[in-house]
Amino acid sequence: MAKQDSHSNKAYDYLLALLTQTNDKAHLSEILKALLTEKEQAELGNRLTIFALLQQEVTQREIRYRHSIARRQSISSTSNR
């Protein structure tokens, strides 16, 4: 098990190195597109949004409420197509 953890840490360190080696938004986008599926990219966006809200001291209850409203709006706009 320790070998797997060591391997995972090396992969994570490699990812961090890739992401910190450039300030070019297009290059960073290419890296993430190569690593993540579209669904994973969307989920990462959701997680980053939640993280940003928590950093702004928005409560988890408020985040959950906002998320449920956004989700309902997304569903209704999709069903109207």
BELLIN-V760902 format. One line per field, one symbol per residue. ss: DSSP state (a for helix, b for strand, c for the rest). phi: phi as a letter, one per 40 degrees, with the letter a starting at -180 (. if undefined). psi: psi as a letter, one per 30 degrees, with the letter a starting at -180 (. if undefined). A space follows every 50 residues. Layout:
BEGIN
ss=???
phi=???
psi=???
END
This chain:
BEGIN
ss=caaaaaaaaaaaaaaaaaaaccccaaaaaaaaaaaccaaaaaaaaaaaaa aaaaaccccaaaaaaaaaaaaaaaaaaaacc
phi=.ccccccccccccccdcdcccabcdccccccccccbcdccccccdccccc dcccccgcccccccccccccccccccccccc
psi=eeeeeeeeeeeeeeeeeeffflgjeeeeeeeeefekleeeeeeeeeeeee eeeefggkleeeeeeeeeeeeeeeeeeeff.
END
